């Protein structure tokens, strides 16, 4: 997900180079029945732990606990 300008500080160089400037967000399979993924272009508020994925080197929210549409 592309963060709004005030939240661009949440991404690092690996997010920029490997994820096109997106913050990785992961909904775990056990939560997919209750946490719905955003539609392309949808503006959302994502809640969950903000962590460094040490295997890939990018920042992410994993797992996503809640994703709320901000229409």
C-alpha positions as CSV (number, residue, x, y, z in Angstrom):
1,X,0.0,0.0,0.0
2,X,1.3,3.5,-0.8
3,X,1.3,5.6,2.3
4,X,0.0,9.1,2.3
5,X,2.7,11.8,2.4
6,X,2.7,12.2,6.2
7,X,3.4,8.5,6.6
8,X,6.1,8.1,3.9
9,X,8.5,7.9,6.8
10,X,7.2,4.4,7.5
11,X,8.9,3.0,4.4
12,X,12.6,2.4,3.9
13,X,14.9,2.0,0.9
14,X,14.0,-1.7,0.4
15,X,10.3,-0.7,0.2
16,X,11.2,1.9,-2.4
17,X,13.4,-0.4,-4.5
18,X,11.6,-3.7,-4.1
19,X,8.0,-2.7,-3.5
20,X,7.7,0.4,-5.6
21,X,7.4,2.7,-2.6
22,X,4.7,0.6,-0.9
23,X,4.4,-0.4,2.7
24,X,3.9,-4.2,2.7
25,X,0.7,-5.3,4.6
26,X,0.0,-8.9,5.3
27,X,-3.4,-10.4,6.3
28,X,-2.7,-13.9,7.6
29,X,-4.9,-16.7,6.3
30,X,-6.6,-17.3,9.7
31,X,-7.9,-13.7,9.6
32,X,-9.0,-13.5,6.0
33,X,-12.6,-14.2,6.9
34,X,-12.8,-11.1,9.1
35,X,-10.1,-8.7,7.7
36,X,-11.0,-7.8,4.1
37,X,-8.2,-6.6,1.8
38,X,-8.5,-3.1,0.3
39,X,-9.7,-2.7,-3.3
40,X,-7.2,-1.0,-5.7
41,X,-7.3,2.8,-5.1
42,X,-9.2,2.5,-1.9
43,X,-8.1,4.8,0.9
44,X,-7.8,2.7,4.1
45,X,-6.6,2.9,7.7
46,X,-4.5,-0.2,8.6
47,X,-4.0,-1.5,12.1
48,X,-1.4,-4.0,13.2
49,X,2.3,-4.3,14.3
50,X,4.7,-2.2,12.3
51,X,7.8,-4.4,11.9
52,X,11.0,-4.9,9.9
53,X,10.9,-8.0,7.7
54,X,14.5,-9.1,8.4
55,X,14.4,-11.7,5.6
56,X,13.5,-9.1,2.9
57,X,14.7,-5.9,4.6
58,X,11.5,-3.9,4.1
59,X,9.0,-2.5,6.6
60,X,5.6,-3.9,6.9
61,X,2.4,-4.2,8.9
62,X,2.2,-7.9,9.8
63,X,-0.3,-9.2,10.7
64,X,-3.0,-6.8,9.7
65,X,-5.5,-6.8,12.5
66,X,-8.0,-4.4,11.0
67,X,-8.4,-2.6,7.6
68,X,-11.0,0.2,7.6
69,X,-12.2,2.1,4.6
70,X,-11.9,5.9,4.8
71,X,-14.4,6.8,2.0
